[in-house]
Amino acid sequence: MTKKRALLLALVLLVLAGIAAVVAWFVPVLKASNVEVVGNTVTTVDEVAAAANVPADANLLRVDLPATARQVAQLPWVASAKASMHLPDTIEIEVTEHQAVLFVRNADGEHLVDEQGRVFVIDTPPPGTVEVTGTGAGAEDEATLKAVVEVVQAMDPMVREQVAQVAAPSALELEFKLHDGRSVYFGSTDNLPDKVALMRTALTRPEAYLDVSGAPIIAVRP
């Protein structure tokens, strides 16, 4: 094949590819007939698919992926979402859900608090979620909730599983109520690593009231 013919063939193939692309763009040859969801635990596949709202006969190449992701991210349990296209017929939606750390019991239900210290939904608290009481403003007291989250996440898992409730009249007055009936006064998040470490030691003591707010000193009360 001569160089001229090779160039001509390349141009023809390029034109044909362009025509195919135009046809695929304007004619739904490739249809978005399948929606796959990954990363979800609490949110159901049906909920994600409904929020994505991608018609089964939609042109796969023309689905607005950023808009689809934004719609899914509006679901209560979804912290973020990402949508991608996979030929020949699939839209994949990857979701990252909020992790419930705390809950506040209000008249309208349990307000779940995520790892950022923000209320994100009213729902049944998952196992291991710690109840916060005495916040005054309840779920609106974001500074207090952030302080509690910071302490809870810094705890050793063996210590955290012993915590039943946190009495938190303010971010400076945190007191942890244990499942066995004992209390540990923590105070503020100042000197957090030392207080958290001291709390583990304090729990080996038998007293009903323990105070680690003055770490490294443990104050006790029978």
ABEGO torsion letter per residue (X at the ends): XBAAAAAAAAAAAAAAAAAAAAAAAABBABBBABBBBBGBAABBAAAAAAAAGBBAABBAAABBAAAAAAAAAABAABABBBBBBBOAABBBBBBBBBBBABBBBBAAEBBBBBAAGBBABBBBBBBGBBBBBGAGAEAABAAAAAAAAAAAAABBAAAAAABABBBBABAABBBBBBAAGBBBBAEBABGAAAAAAAAAAAAABABABBBAAAOABBBBBX
